[in-house]
Amino acid sequence: MSTLGDAEFVIIGGGAVGCGVAHALAKAGKTDVLVLEREYDVGRATTSQGAGLAGQLRSSVDRTRLAMHSVRTFAELEKDPEARPEWHPVGSIRVAETPERVEEFSRLERVAREAGLDVARIGNDEARRLWPAMSFARAKAVLWCPTDGYMNPTSVAKSYEHDCRRRGVRFAVSTAVEKVVVKGSRIEGIETSRGPVRCRYLVNAAGAHAYHVAQLAGLELPILPVRHEYFVTVRVPGVHPGLPCFRIPDATLYGRPSGDGVLLGGWEPASLRTRPDEYALGSRPPEVETDRAVLAGFESSFAPYLSIAGPAAASGVEYRRVGKGWPTFTPDGRFILGESSRVKGFVMAGGCNAHGISGSAGIGKLLVESLFDEKPSAYVRSLSPDRFTEARWDWTTAARSAQRVYETYYAIESC
């Protein structure tokens, strides 16, 4: 016998995406929602590995507006004194080192204007005023977005949870999904470590286990975990929490203040991935071993902008913390979002391509649109899981394509 009860919506995965979907459903009036999380609390798996930057400027209007919705949601949740996402609206700077990147900035500015996002080209002197400790000698152009910022990823999930509970959403932690029940090509429910649950919609927001949950419903989806790492330094002179986030795409770097230290990460040109069929639903993805050579490469690339070596400079940067994990990527770099036409009631919210936390509220908004709008947008339709289940693909090609999405994260897109 189940101790959970039934629900119209069951969401598998209590990370930022799963909680963001629950929040969007509840705001849309769908409050018969049950969120299941295998860990002891929400936000403890992939979400806890995130760096916490929220940048809104993207290469398309649709993606930009999705990110803008998330930032507005973070700002709204921050008003609740009981469970804040620890949102810091410090803005962000994006630095171009090459003429080609400067041209890209012009295209991004046009996207921002169409989306209604406040972005401005600023001079190097203004950039130094915003980040006094940083050198901009290499900068050929700097873009400033005053409404960007950063948050605490785990606090984002907890903030969603807090607001959802007030709206009637239920949460069950330390609860594992064991089976998906499908009858007549439609979801009927699931079996869990705490008994069966009947539902009308089953939302797969299981992160690095999204592939396994889809398999339980009879669907094969190319959701590839790719290694990602960043580090947080000890104290760096001149650094404080109010400084903007930064992105230096020509050096494949991003970062932000983290207390009095710097959080610095980047995108590896030769990535490391794991196949999801190489580990089971009931286990964890392989442990990510800290790759000191990769982190040293980030440090070296960032050195022309700021020396982040601590007192023990001879041994390189002193790490306060190393963040590492397996964010999931897809072969075409787009989310997998929406209801399957092959298994009705089975809804995907995965393959987030490193935008899961920062895009969580926007992903929830699009999922609601995909389910309940009579005519969802072309963008929403393009995210459907059907693009993989109704077409032929192979794992070798899909895995390499997903890796390339990671490796070319900051690549300049052709016009």
TORPALO-325748 format. One line per 3 residues: their letters; for each residue x negated, y, z negated of C-alpha. Coordinates in steps of 0.001 Angstrom, whole numbers. Layout:
! TORPALO-325748
a = X/Y/Z | ... .
! end
This chain:
! TORPALO-325748
mst = 0/0/0 | -1266/3451/900 | -1787/6167/-1682 .
lgd = -2026/8795/1059 | 1443/8992/2545 | 2277/9642/6202 .
aef = 1846/12883/8140 | 2739/14441/11467 | -941/15266/12002 .
vii = -3880/13300/10677 | -7283/14903/11200 | -10337/12650/10965 .
ggg = -13275/14731/9796 | -13455/17393/7100 | -16211/19501/8626 .
avg = -15840/23044/9891 | -14105/21856/13071 | -11641/19534/11341 .
cgv = -10833/22120/8684 | -10638/24853/11330 | -8136/22775/13299 .
aha = -6076/22197/10140 | -6152/25942/9464 | -4978/26768/12980 .
lak = -2183/24201/12816 | -1026/25507/9437 | -1007/29104/10672 .
agk = 1107/27913/13610 | 3635/26475/11166 | 2474/22845/11392 .
tdv = 1878/22091/7721 | 2556/18330/7616 | -1181/17774/8015 .
lvl = -3532/15323/6310 | -7312/15804/6610 | -9465/12735/5952 .
ere = -13154/12964/5054 | -15461/10025/4350 | -17871/12110/2236 .
ydv = -17100/13213/-1325 | -16167/16714/-194 | -15491/18697/2977 .
gra = -18369/20222/4907 | -20952/17717/3671 | -21972/15976/6922 .
tts = -22855/17707/10236 | -21500/21047/9013 | -23965/21176/6123 .
qga = -26837/20966/8632 | -25850/24143/10487 | -27881/27354/10602 .
gla = -24831/29568/10146 | -25211/32157/12936 | -22056/33378/14637 .
gql = -22784/35067/17956 | -19854/36139/20082 | -21516/37038/23370 .
rss = -21260/34135/25808 | -21592/33692/29545 | -17826/33585/30145 .
vdr = -14884/35642/28960 | -13082/32548/27636 | -16019/31459/25512 .
trl = -16581/34999/24262 | -12961/35385/23189 | -13085/32016/21426 .
amh = -16072/33194/19384 | -14413/36555/18706 | -11385/34786/17251 .
svr = -13636/32801/14935 | -15408/35922/13693 | -12079/37639/13013 .
tfa = -10992/34555/11056 | -14200/34549/8973 | -13670/38222/8164 .
ele = -10083/37538/7106 | -11044/34554/4933 | -13771/36631/3285 .
kdp = -11045/38778/1688 | -10018/35877/-555 | -12091/36136/-3758 .
ear = -11469/32494/-4666 | -13098/30768/-1659 | -15105/32948/677 .
pew = -17024/31666/3738 | -19878/33961/2630 | -19505/35934/5841 .
hpv = -22211/38578/6446 | -21209/40943/9295 | -24762/42195/9818 .
gsi = -24678/42311/13622 | -27187/40729/15978 | -29900/41698/18414 .
rva = -30789/39794/21572 | -34221/40429/23066 | -35267/40122/26732 .
etp = -38923/39545/27579 | -38606/39157/31367 | -36989/41095/34238 .
erv = -34765/38091/34944 | -33468/38176/31384 | -32803/41905/31671 .
eef = -30622/41162/34716 | -28806/38502/32697 | -28146/41089/29987 .
srl = -26354/43240/32563 | -24106/40297/33437 | -23458/39596/29757 .
erv = -22519/43237/29213 | -19907/42946/31961 | -18488/39804/30297 .
are = -18380/41610/26946 | -16487/44573/28431 | -13892/42277/29987 .
agl = -13484/40353/26729 | -13252/43519/24640 | -16423/42830/22658 .
dva = -18483/45784/21449 | -22022/45337/22851 | -24603/48028/23582 .
rig = -28071/48201/25124 | -30408/49850/22622 | -33998/51066/22804 .
nde = -36960/49524/21039 | -37050/52326/18477 | -33454/51601/17496 .
arr = -34249/47880/17336 | -37117/48632/14951 | -34768/50695/12804 .
lwp = -32458/47675/12558 | -35331/45219/11913 | -38245/47313/10516 .
ams = -40504/44306/9839 | -40319/43068/13420 | -42419/44161/16410 .
far = -40648/44762/19713 | -43746/45322/21828 | -42710/42502/24174 .
aka = -39101/43629/24499 | -37992/44821/27934 | -34391/45181/26766 .
vlw = -32406/44677/23564 | -28678/44007/23261 | -26917/44919/20028 .
cpt = -23613/43385/18903 | -22519/45070/15652 | -19745/42573/14803 .
dgy = -21858/39391/14890 | -23142/37888/11665 | -23838/34749/9694 .
mnp = -22129/32616/7077 | -22674/29632/4825 | -21492/26620/6876 .
tsv = -20363/24537/3905 | -18558/27551/2438 | -16713/27969/5749 .
aks = -15259/24464/5387 | -14359/25092/1736 | -12732/28397/2610 .
yeh = -10602/26756/5294 | -9671/24022/2829 | -8628/26522/169 .
dcr = -6372/28457/2533 | -4959/25258/4056 | -3987/23825/664 .
rrg = -2037/26993/-92 | -137/26420/3147 | 692/22790/2288 .
vrf = -2066/20872/4072 | -3315/17776/2225 | -6916/16589/1973 .
avs = -8267/13145/1105 | -12017/12826/564 | -14056/9641/11 .
tav = -11689/8055/2509 | -12951/6012/5462 | -11045/5287/8674 .
ekv = -11165/1594/9554 | -8727/1156/12421 | -6635/3186/14846 .
vvk = -3215/1693/15545 | -1975/2149/19126 | 1326/763/20356 .
gsr = 2621/1179/23888 | -169/3631/24819 | 749/5887/21906 .
ieg = -813/6540/18520 | 1171/5013/15701 | -1225/5533/12819 .
iet = -4469/4468/11224 | -5740/2119/8572 | -8053/3565/5957 .
srg = -9984/2449/2900 | -6969/3681/914 | -4311/1992/3009 .
pvr = -2316/2669/6197 | -1086/6080/7354 | 1505/6671/10060 .
cry = 1211/9809/12179 | 2423/11418/15392 | -892/13037/16249 .
lvn = -4368/11826/15380 | -7056/14502/15754 | -10616/13235/16198 .
aag = -12953/15816/14633 | -15458/13253/13400 | -18642/14968/14633 .
aha = -21477/12472/15134 | -18879/9690/14683 | -16371/11115/17191 .
yhv = -17530/8550/19748 | -16711/5692/17353 | -13258/7022/16474 .
aql = -12437/7418/20169 | -13541/3816/20711 | -11098/2669/18046 .
agl = -8358/4179/20229 | -9735/2413/23308 | -11442/5476/24820 .
elp = -15089/5760/25894 | -16346/9343/25703 | -19901/10624/26303 .
ilp = -20551/12405/23011 | -24322/12493/22491 | -26025/13383/19191 .
vrh = -29184/15406/19950 | -31738/16289/17286 | -31934/19891/16159 .
eyf = -34218/21478/13564 | -34852/24822/11926 | -36680/25987/8840 .
vtv = -36303/28597/6123 | -39444/30344/4911 | -40417/31476/1459 .
rvp = -40355/35229/856 | -41439/37392/3794 | -42187/41068/3048 .
gvh = -39522/43390/4408 | -36850/40714/4779 | -33489/41009/3010 .
pgl = -29966/39586/3556 | -28644/42719/5284 | -30856/42420/8380 .
pcf = -29227/41404/11691 | -29357/37971/13247 | -31673/37745/16243 .
rip = -32032/35739/19429 | -35081/35689/21680 | -33872/33461/24527 .
dat = -37074/33664/26611 | -38871/32091/23637 | -35860/29767/23013 .
lyg = -35633/31097/19448 | -32887/32259/17121 | -32935/33353/13496 .
rps = -31526/35378/10662 | -32393/36466/7158 | -31955/33861/4457 .
gdg = -32265/35709/1176 | -35757/37190/1241 | -36969/34620/3783 .
vll = -36416/33976/7474 | -34365/31144/8932 | -35941/30287/12300 .
ggw = -34849/27682/14813 | -35108/26947/18488 | -34342/24631/21358 .
epa = -36872/21983/22298 | -37858/21605/25977 | -38122/17826/25488 .
slr = -35283/16846/23200 | -34718/13716/21168 | -31312/12063/21161 .
trp = -29690/8935/19807 | -26990/6900/21479 | -23845/6712/19338 .
dey = -23509/3020/20149 | -26829/2483/18362 | -25203/3011/14953 .
alg = -21808/1974/13587 | -18797/3935/12362 | -19391/2736/8820 .
srp = -23037/3812/8789 | -24880/7092/9219 | -26809/8294/12264 .
pev = -30561/7608/12072 | -32447/9761/9603 | -34003/12814/11246 .
etd = -37689/12909/10413 | -39090/16427/10156 | -41152/17133/13273 .
rav = -43866/19495/12057 | -45217/20021/15564 | -41839/21288/16768 .
lag = -41471/23632/13797 | -45031/24904/14269 | -44104/25651/17875 .
fes = -41223/27830/16694 | -43584/29665/14357 | -46148/30223/17110 .
sfa = -43537/31551/19541 | -42216/33936/16897 | -45651/35219/15801 .
pyl = -45731/38174/18274 | -42578/39478/16593 | -43227/38788/12935 .
sia = -45812/36943/10874 | -43902/34591/8622 | -46870/32800/7092 .
gpa = -46812/32880/3297 | -49724/33226/861 | -51069/29845/1973 .
aas = -51441/31146/5527 | -54283/28767/6326 | -51822/25892/6227 .
gve = -49151/27740/8207 | -45647/28707/7170 | -44415/27691/3732 .
yrr = -40976/26121/4055 | -38321/26724/1478 | -36087/24303/3340 .
vgk = -35945/22397/6621 | -32558/21993/8283 | -32114/19038/10628 .
gwp = -29356/16938/12042 | -27530/15514/15046 | -25150/18056/16614 .
tft = -23229/16500/19504 | -23509/17488/23160 | -21555/16599/26289 .
pdg = -22803/16109/29859 | -21148/19300/31138 | -21771/21449/28075 .
rfi = -18057/21921/27354 | -15993/20921/24326 | -13858/17798/24517 .
lge = -10555/19194/23341 | -6934/18211/23676 | -4587/15236/23941 .
ssr = -5480/12169/25961 | -3056/11259/28746 | -4161/7644/28358 .
vkg = -3352/7406/24622 | -610/9864/23770 | -968/11495/20394 .
fvm = -4742/10979/20336 | -6294/14443/20285 | -9973/15264/20651 .
agg = -11812/18097/18893 | -15447/17157/19460 | -18567/17461/21570 .
cna = -19109/21013/20357 | -22574/21618/21863 | -23873/23388/18734 .
hgi = -20888/25765/18616 | -18746/23791/16177 | -19136/25877/13035 .
sgs = -19284/29316/14644 | -16477/28391/17032 | -14349/26414/14583 .
agi = -11436/28835/14306 | -11392/29396/18054 | -11480/25656/18685 .
gkl = -8475/25275/16399 | -6635/28017/18262 | -7302/26356/21624 .
lve = -6207/22972/20309 | -2876/24445/19228 | -2527/25979/22683 .
slf = -3317/22664/24373 | -603/20867/22416 | 2232/23361/22253 .
dek = 1943/25916/25052 | 4035/25005/28081 | 1314/26340/30371 .
psa = -2093/26217/28646 | -4831/28225/30307 | -7091/26798/32991 .
yvr = -9933/26978/30492 | -8072/24860/27949 | -7124/22336/30625 .
sls = -10786/22084/31668 | -11700/20803/28191 | -9410/17760/28287 .
pdr = -10849/14344/27411 | -9217/13111/30627 | -12144/14473/32629 .
fte = -14175/11557/31283 | -11571/8825/30794 | -10059/9250/34259 .
arw = -13366/9430/36129 | -16343/7124/36495 | -19572/7918/34666 .
dwt = -22517/5996/33257 | -24368/6362/29974 | -27823/6852/31478 .
taa = -26755/9862/33536 | -24455/11229/30833 | -27128/11015/28143 .
rsa = -29698/12798/30268 | -27193/15495/31233 | -26260/16086/27592 .
qrv = -29929/16375/26690 | -30390/18922/29470 | -27553/20996/28024 .
yet = -29544/21160/24798 | -32908/21753/26474 | -31593/24568/28682 .
yya = -29459/26198/26003 | -30933/29628/26733 | -31499/29092/30455 .
ies = -30497/31949/32745 | -27428/30879/34632 | -27394/31414/38379 .
c = -24857/33846/39761 .
! end
